[in-house]
Amino acid sequence: MKKTVKVYKLTDTEKQEEESLRYWKSKSIKAKIDAINQLRILYCQSKGLNPDEQRLQRVFKITQLSQG
């Protein structure tokens, strides 16, 4: 992965967001997933967690409320 650094003025947030969106739109799905996985690993390491450990998943169930 080619590393690029761009410098922006703090007040130029719109340009930063446009550049960021353009960058990620140009990447393949695999590159996006790899980047997310790298962030997940870094987060787990910062919290002292094992990134390879099986974790519980949240399960949501949407129900229809009855009338009355």
QUIRAHU-V157300 format. One record per residue. N is the residue number from 1. RES is the residue in three letters. SS is DSSP state (H for helix, E for strand, - for the rest). OMEGA is omega in whole degrees, 0 to 359 (none if undefined). Layout:
BEGIN
n=N res=RES ss=SS omega=OMEGA
n=N res=RES ss=SS omega=OMEGA
END
This chain:
BEGIN
n=1 res=MET ss=- omega=179
n=2 res=LYS ss=- omega=181
n=3 res=LYS ss=- omega=181
n=4 res=THR ss=- omega=177
n=5 res=VAL ss=- omega=176
n=6 res=LYS ss=- omega=181
n=7 res=VAL ss=- omega=180
n=8 res=TYR ss=- omega=171
n=9 res=LYS ss=- omega=181
n=10 res=LEU ss=- omega=182
n=11 res=THR ss=- omega=185
n=12 res=ASP ss=- omega=185
n=13 res=THR ss=H omega=179
n=14 res=GLU ss=H omega=179
n=15 res=LYS ss=H omega=177
n=16 res=GLN ss=H omega=181
n=17 res=GLU ss=H omega=178
n=18 res=GLU ss=H omega=179
n=19 res=GLU ss=H omega=180
n=20 res=SER ss=H omega=178
n=21 res=LEU ss=H omega=179
n=22 res=ARG ss=H omega=180
n=23 res=TYR ss=H omega=184
n=24 res=TRP ss=H omega=176
n=25 res=LYS ss=H omega=181
n=26 res=SER ss=- omega=183
n=27 res=LYS ss=- omega=177
n=28 res=SER ss=- omega=178
n=29 res=ILE ss=H omega=180
n=30 res=LYS ss=H omega=180
n=31 res=ALA ss=H omega=179
n=32 res=LYS ss=H omega=179
n=33 res=ILE ss=H omega=177
n=34 res=ASP ss=H omega=180
n=35 res=ALA ss=H omega=179
n=36 res=ILE ss=H omega=180
n=37 res=ASN ss=H omega=178
n=38 res=GLN ss=H omega=177
n=39 res=LEU ss=H omega=179
n=40 res=ARG ss=H omega=180
n=41 res=ILE ss=H omega=179
n=42 res=LEU ss=H omega=178
n=43 res=TYR ss=H omega=181
n=44 res=CYS ss=H omega=179
n=45 res=GLN ss=H omega=180
n=46 res=SER ss=H omega=179
n=47 res=LYS ss=- omega=180
n=48 res=GLY ss=- omega=180
n=49 res=LEU ss=- omega=175
n=50 res=ASN ss=- omega=183
n=51 res=PRO ss=- omega=181
n=52 res=ASP ss=- omega=182
n=53 res=GLU ss=- omega=177
n=54 res=GLN ss=- omega=183
n=55 res=ARG ss=- omega=175
n=56 res=LEU ss=- omega=177
n=57 res=GLN ss=- omega=175
n=58 res=ARG ss=- omega=179
n=59 res=VAL ss=- omega=179
n=60 res=PHE ss=- omega=176
n=61 res=LYS ss=- omega=179
n=62 res=ILE ss=- omega=180
n=63 res=THR ss=- omega=178
n=64 res=GLN ss=- omega=177
n=65 res=LEU ss=- omega=179
n=66 res=SER ss=- omega=179
n=67 res=GLN ss=- omega=174
n=68 res=GLY ss=- omega=none
END
